[in-house]
Amino acid sequence: MGVTILLSYPVPENKTGPQTVDLLIKRIGALGAVQSGQFLVDCETFSSGPTMGGPPRTVHVLHNSEQPAAVFALLESPGPPPKTVPLVADGLFDLLMLKMSSIYASKKQTRMEARGTRFEIADFLVKIGTVTMSSNFKGVLVEVEYRPCFIAGNCWELMREFMQSFLGSVVQNTPPPYFQVHNRLNDVYQPLDTIQQYLDHFASYRKVAGL
Amino acid sequence: MNEMGVTTNSAFLCLFTSASAFGSPIVQMAQQTVNTAIDSLSAALKSNIIPNQEYFLQGSILDSSVEVLLHRLRGLCDNVDTTLETFHDHEMCFSIRGPNNAQPALQLRVRRSLDHNGMPMQLRYIGQPEIGDKSRPTVLRNSIDIGTSNTVVEFLTELGCRKDFEYLAKGYMFRKGRMKITVFKVFKIDETRKMSGGAFESLTALTHSYLVELSVLAPSGQDAIADDMRCFAEQLRPLVQLEKIDYKRLVHGP
């Protein structure tokens, strides 16, 4: 798994979501990208009931089609201090969450997913996805992975240049906020980092009222 | 961009600008949707391929006779080409209370290997055992085994689980076909002598005997495996009597 950067591409005023996706696909196609299947990242949220005592705890269960045998679970505990505990588990973890449905209930209406096409271009893997929450369009997410490298600090400049070539000025000159947290630029990149970036974006999409 | 490149790119762009979905196989493959993980799991559950039932028998043998049992198992089992396969595991049992206290608490076990530190930890949900009547040769219980990263203990604690107890299990593991036979000793953990990095300095054995367990994990409905297990258990008599143990009777006492 190489370093992956996830960007939210703002939909222009005069265009719809699918039109924006088509535009990005045309641009990446012009660079010589080859389509290679579809991808899906989804997130289901479970919340602890009132009988647990204290403020409610939230478990986000995410799946990434890139790692089909794994389930990622992120538990947000209000604390104190507030912290997020990550867990990477087998596919059967979903069965366990079903068993705990009386303790942690799923909020079906906040289920989010990012679905779209994968493109391979030289050493990069680009995924252009539409984010929906219960069939309501929320935004466009672009995921760019540079496969040969797994230390973000070593390839940030290269990735920035590549992304600016088809995304334009949406790409900032500084690394995204996720990587600016304590030394993440120098840590070995894990699939869990991609999932945490997705969760951060999904959380910000949830806050945006009806699109 | 050479002539070849230009031609390829324009053909590629045509695939996207054309309205129709049919055409070259590349477009069809590209438009195959990916199933969600939940859909795949539901499909697997429906077609009964998830091994979520455990058939098992238990017995015990005194320390003085365990060598004879190990010899007999070496003769009967598959995985004994070179040396005996040993294991040294640390198991912690957690429980989480449901919304109404009347419901029994959900029990979860976390097991990690002390011999192989880099291996995933195992999270296990075990349901209530079904003893059944005389016609059922083994105990049957629902069991979900999940491999996890090493953050699982912190995850369960923050989830609201409480650690009920923990112990160390050290012994031998044998395999015969689908059956797993473990012969191990249970040790109590002395909290005050815990070393850094999760190792334990000295161990106190709980009994002067070894616990012997014979188990098979299979999807539901494969009751024929229970008969195979009973036949295998017969071969270990009279050294060890592997039978169905009813915990409820043990708890309430004679």
Interface residues (C-beta under 8 A of the other chain):
Chain A: D22 I25 K26 G29 A30 G32 V34 Q35 S36 G37 Q38 F39 L40 D42 E44 S48 G49 T51 M52 R57 V59 H63 S65 P68 V71 A73 L75 S77 K83 V85 P86 L87 V88 A89 D90 G91 L92 F93 D94 L95 L96 K99 M100 S102 I103 Y104 E113 R115 T117
Chain B: G5 T8 N9 F12 L13 F16 I26 M29 A30 Q31 Q32 T33 V34 T36 A37 I38 S40 L41 L45 I50 N52 I96 R97 G98 P99 N100 Q103 L106 L108 L123 Y125 I144 D145 I146 G147 T148 S149 T151 V152 E154 F155 E158 L159 G160
